[in-house]
Each structure stands twice: as structure tokens, then as C-alpha cells.
Amino acid sequence: MSLTPGQLTALRNLARKQAGEDVNWINIADARALTELGFAERNRGGWEITPAGLAAAKSQSESDEPEPPPNNVDPIRRL
């Protein structure tokens, strides 16, 4: 499964929100996309993460290795 950077941020924010932490804004378009995937739901209290969303957030954080750049792009290295 591949989430956009915005969806991943929203998913992580929802996980932090459920853990009782203060979170920044959650982008509505990203939250709606997560809802379509079954990772979030909307109720009177706002957006909440589902058990499937928690599992996805955990698996995303465990595989947080950066993706390699496309073949036609040279990465910029900091010295």
C-alpha cells in the first residue's frame, strides 16, 4: 500500500490524536482518502483513526526508509 505524503501525515496525526497528544490540522482531503481506505472515520468528535489505520500507521513507521529517487534524477548530497 502506498500513501501520499499528506495521507501519511494525516494518518500519523490521527494516531497521535488517539494517544492523547495535541496535533496540528488534519487535511480534509487526506482524511477523506483515509476514510475511503478504511483507515479513518468521521464522527461528531472529528476524524478518528480505525484499528486498520493504527495497523497501517505502525507498518508505515516500521518501513520508514526513504524511497530511492527515480532513475533520471541524481540525488543532491549535503556535505
Stockholm file with secondary structure:
# STOCKHOLM 1.0

chainA/1-79         MSLTPGQLTALRNLARKQAGEDVNWINIADARALTELGFAERNRGGWEITPAGLAAAKSQSESDEPEPPPNNVDPIRRL
#=GR chainA/1-79 SS CCCCHHHHHHHHHHHHHHTTCCCCCCCHHHHHHHHHHTSEEEETTEEEECHHHHHHHHHHHHTCCCCCCCTTCCCCCCC
#=GC SS_cons        CCCCHHHHHHHHHHHHHHTTCCCCCCCHHHHHHHHHHTSEEEETTEEEECHHHHHHHHHHHHTCCCCCCCTTCCCCCCC
//
